[in-house]
Amino acid sequence: KNVVLPIMISGTISDASGRLLTGQTPEAFAVSLEHAEPISIGFNCSLGAAELKVHIENLSPAAGTLISVHPNAGLPDRNGDYTQSAEAMAAILREFIEEGLVNIVGGCCGTTPEHVRKIVETVKGAVPRVVPILPPFLRLSGLEALTITKDMNFINIGERTNVAGSKKFARLIREKKFDQTIAIARNQVAQGAQIIDVCMDDAMIDAGEAMEIFLNYAASEPDISRVPFMIDSSGWQVIERGLKCLQGKGVVNSISL
């Protein structure tokens, strides 16, 4: 008998920029994982509670599920010690509750049983965040989120990273000069492409291999991977290999499935 277990998802903010270790914004992080229907999504470790608050403020309205936060007991000193007291940390987390930002609170690095006791005492009886009902818009993401609403005009899709849309791109792919194809993708985004269409379907190209290599190159370029990708192929295995390279929520485009 199959048993479906509830999923809690927790990410880590890498620094004060507010992005995760992969470079995603909190909103893009939520969009990437909403299909998993987790019971909660949030942040742990990363920073102290005070420093983490602004990032929870960005995540909370983007997630149609419970929000968790398990911060460190402040930031470590030069010796790597966490010195924030249990009372101070609990008081900061109380602000998260009072402002309706979170549903689940706890501690990570540097916290002790006393920190947990103070957090429990401080939030006892408090009203948790009300989970928002997100409007039924198409939400996509690369490193950044793209929400397509009815008020938007046409969405610009870059077709020059399609072997049928650019002779130069097709030649570079056939010659396996993947480092040079990145310039074409970067130019597409710079000129306003909101989604990048990637197609490798050509008789002279191993489409699956080319798709995987190109997307891995593109993933290392933040000015390209900030937008969602469209995996474009008539081959299911090519689409599957492409999707495995995306950390965001992309689009599948095929006329033959």
C-alpha positions as CSV (number, residue, x, y, z in Angstrom):
1,K,0.0,0.0,0.0
2,N,1.4,3.4,-1.0
3,V,1.6,5.9,1.8
4,V,1.9,9.6,0.9
5,L,4.1,11.4,3.5
6,P,3.8,15.1,4.1
7,I,6.7,17.1,2.8
8,M,8.4,20.0,4.6
9,I,10.8,22.0,2.4
10,S,13.4,24.3,3.9
11,G,16.0,26.3,2.0
12,T,19.1,28.2,3.0
13,I,19.8,31.9,2.2
14,S,23.5,32.2,1.3
15,D,24.1,35.9,2.2
16,A,22.5,39.3,2.6
17,S,21.6,39.3,-1.1
18,G,18.6,37.3,-0.2
19,R,19.3,34.5,-2.7
20,L,19.6,30.8,-2.0
21,L,22.9,28.9,-2.6
22,T,21.7,28.2,-6.1
23,G,21.1,31.9,-6.8
24,Q,17.3,31.7,-6.7
25,T,15.2,34.4,-5.1
26,P,12.7,33.3,-2.3
27,E,9.8,33.8,-4.7
28,A,11.4,31.7,-7.5
29,F,12.2,29.1,-4.8
30,A,8.5,28.8,-3.9
31,V,7.4,28.7,-7.5
32,S,9.9,25.9,-8.3
33,L,8.5,23.7,-5.6
34,E,4.8,24.4,-5.4
35,H,4.0,21.3,-7.6
36,A,5.2,19.1,-4.7
37,E,2.3,20.5,-2.6
38,P,4.4,20.6,0.6
39,I,2.7,21.2,3.9
40,S,5.3,23.9,4.5
41,I,8.1,25.8,2.9
42,G,10.6,28.1,4.6
43,F,14.2,28.8,5.6
44,N,16.6,27.4,8.1
45,C,20.1,28.1,9.2
46,S,21.4,30.9,6.9
47,L,21.4,33.9,9.1
48,G,20.1,35.1,12.4
49,A,16.4,35.7,12.9
50,A,16.7,39.5,12.4
51,E,18.6,39.2,9.2
52,L,16.3,36.4,7.9
53,K,13.1,38.4,8.4
54,V,13.2,40.4,5.1
55,H,13.6,37.2,3.2
56,I,10.7,35.5,4.9
57,E,8.7,38.7,4.1
58,N,9.5,38.0,0.4
59,L,8.6,34.3,0.6
60,S,5.4,34.5,2.7
61,P,3.1,36.1,0.1
62,A,4.5,33.8,-2.7
63,A,3.6,30.5,-1.0
64,G,0.2,29.0,-0.8
65,T,1.2,26.8,2.1
66,L,2.5,27.0,5.7
67,I,5.8,29.0,6.2
68,S,8.5,27.8,8.5
69,V,11.6,29.5,9.9
70,H,14.4,28.0,11.9
71,P,17.2,30.6,12.1
72,N,20.5,30.6,13.8
73,A,21.0,32.2,17.2
74,G,22.3,35.3,15.6
75,L,25.4,35.4,13.4
76,P,28.6,33.7,14.5
77,D,31.5,35.8,15.9
78,R,35.1,35.5,14.8
79,N,35.5,32.3,16.8
80,G,32.4,30.8,15.2
81,D,30.3,31.0,18.3
82,Y,26.6,32.0,18.3
83,T,26.0,34.4,21.2
84,Q,22.4,35.6,20.8
85,S,20.5,34.8,24.0
86,A,17.4,32.7,24.1
87,E,15.3,35.8,25.2
88,A,16.6,37.9,22.3
89,M,16.0,35.3,19.6
90,A,12.5,34.5,20.9
91,A,11.6,38.2,20.9
92,I,12.6,38.6,17.3
93,L,10.6,35.5,16.3
94,R,7.6,36.9,18.1
95,E,7.7,39.8,15.6
96,F,7.4,37.2,12.7
97,I,4.2,35.9,14.3
98,E,2.7,39.3,15.1
99,E,3.2,40.4,11.5
100,G,1.6,37.3,10.2
101,L,4.6,35.9,8.3
102,V,5.1,32.4,9.6
103,N,3.3,29.3,10.9
104,I,6.2,27.1,12.2
105,V,9.1,28.5,14.2
106,G,12.3,26.9,15.7
107,G,16.0,27.2,15.9
108,C,19.1,26.0,14.0
109,C,22.8,26.7,14.6
110,G,23.7,27.9,18.0
111,T,20.3,27.2,19.6
112,T,19.9,25.2,22.8
113,P,17.0,23.6,24.6
114,E,16.7,26.9,26.4
115,H,16.2,28.8,23.1
116,V,13.5,26.3,22.2
117,R,11.8,26.8,25.5
118,K,11.8,30.6,25.2
119,I,10.5,30.4,21.7
120,V,7.6,28.2,22.8
121,E,6.8,30.5,25.7
122,T,6.9,33.6,23.5
123,V,4.7,32.4,20.7
124,K,2.2,30.5,22.9
125,G,-1.3,31.7,22.1
126,A,-0.2,33.8,19.1
127,V,-2.2,33.7,15.9
128,P,-0.3,32.0,13.0
129,R,-0.1,33.3,9.5
130,V,-3.2,33.0,7.3
131,V,-2.2,30.9,4.3
132,P,-3.1,33.0,1.2
133,I,-5.1,31.7,-1.7
134,L,-2.9,32.4,-4.7
135,P,-4.7,33.5,-7.9
136,P,-4.7,30.9,-10.7
137,F,-2.0,32.5,-12.8
138,L,0.8,30.7,-14.6
139,R,3.9,30.9,-12.4
140,L,7.3,30.1,-13.8
141,S,10.8,30.6,-12.6
142,G,14.5,30.6,-13.4
143,L,16.6,32.3,-10.8
144,E,13.7,34.8,-10.7
145,A,10.0,34.3,-10.8
146,L,7.8,35.1,-13.8
147,T,4.0,35.3,-13.1
148,I,1.9,35.6,-16.2
149,T,-1.3,37.5,-15.5
150,K,-4.2,38.5,-17.7
151,D,-3.1,42.1,-17.6
152,M,0.2,41.4,-19.3
153,N,0.9,41.8,-23.0
154,F,2.4,39.1,-25.2
155,I,5.3,37.1,-23.5
156,N,8.6,37.4,-25.4
157,I,10.1,34.0,-26.0
158,G,13.7,33.9,-27.3
159,E,13.9,31.6,-30.3
160,R,17.6,32.1,-31.2
161,T,18.7,29.2,-29.0
162,N,16.6,26.9,-31.2
163,V,18.6,25.1,-34.0
164,A,15.7,25.9,-36.3
165,G,15.6,29.5,-35.3
166,S,19.3,30.5,-35.8
167,K,21.8,29.1,-38.4
168,K,24.6,30.4,-36.3
169,F,23.4,28.6,-33.1
170,A,22.8,25.4,-35.1
171,R,26.4,25.5,-36.5
172,L,27.9,26.1,-33.1
173,I,26.0,23.2,-31.6
174,R,27.0,20.9,-34.4
175,E,30.6,22.0,-33.8
176,K,30.2,21.5,-30.0
177,K,31.2,25.1,-29.3
178,F,28.8,25.4,-26.4
179,D,30.8,28.1,-24.7
180,Q,30.1,30.4,-27.8
181,T,26.3,29.6,-27.8
182,I,26.0,31.3,-24.4
183,A,26.6,34.7,-26.0
184,I,23.5,34.1,-28.1
185,A,21.4,33.2,-25.1
186,R,22.7,36.2,-23.1
187,N,21.8,38.5,-26.0
188,Q,18.3,37.1,-26.1
189,V,17.6,38.0,-22.5
190,A,19.3,41.4,-22.8
191,Q,16.9,42.2,-25.7
192,G,13.9,41.4,-23.6
193,A,13.2,37.7,-23.8
194,Q,11.2,36.6,-20.8
195,I,11.5,32.9,-21.6
196,I,14.3,31.1,-23.5
197,D,13.3,28.4,-26.0
198,V,15.9,25.7,-26.3
199,C,15.5,23.2,-29.2
200,M,18.2,20.7,-30.4
201,D,16.1,18.6,-32.8
202,D,18.3,18.1,-35.9
203,A,19.4,15.0,-37.7
204,M,23.0,16.0,-37.3
205,I,22.8,16.5,-33.5
206,D,22.5,14.2,-30.6
207,A,19.6,16.3,-29.2
208,G,19.6,14.8,-25.7
209,E,23.3,15.3,-25.1
210,A,23.2,18.8,-26.7
211,M,20.2,19.8,-24.6
212,E,21.9,18.7,-21.4
213,I,25.2,20.3,-22.1
214,F,23.8,23.6,-23.2
215,L,21.4,23.9,-20.2
216,N,24.3,23.2,-17.8
217,Y,26.3,25.9,-19.4
218,A,23.4,28.3,-19.3
219,A,22.7,27.5,-15.6
220,S,26.1,28.8,-14.7
221,E,25.3,32.2,-16.2
222,P,23.0,34.2,-13.8
223,D,22.1,36.8,-16.5
224,I,20.7,34.0,-18.6
225,S,19.3,31.5,-16.1
226,R,17.3,34.2,-14.3
227,V,14.5,33.6,-16.8
228,P,12.6,30.4,-17.2
229,F,13.6,27.9,-20.0
230,M,11.3,26.3,-22.5
231,I,12.3,22.8,-23.3
232,D,11.4,22.3,-27.0
233,S,11.6,18.9,-28.6
234,S,9.6,16.2,-30.3
235,G,11.5,13.5,-28.3
236,W,10.3,12.6,-24.9
237,Q,13.8,11.5,-23.8
238,V,15.2,14.8,-24.9
239,I,12.5,16.7,-22.9
240,E,13.2,14.5,-19.8
241,R,17.0,15.2,-20.0
242,G,16.3,18.9,-20.3
243,L,13.9,19.0,-17.4
244,K,16.5,17.3,-15.1
245,C,18.8,20.3,-15.8
246,L,16.3,23.0,-14.6
247,Q,16.1,24.2,-11.0
248,G,13.2,26.4,-11.8
249,K,9.8,25.8,-13.3
250,G,10.0,25.8,-17.0
251,V,7.8,25.1,-20.0
252,V,7.6,22.0,-22.3
253,N,6.9,22.7,-25.9
254,S,6.2,19.8,-28.3
255,I,4.0,19.4,-31.3
256,S,4.1,15.6,-31.4
257,L,3.4,14.2,-27.9
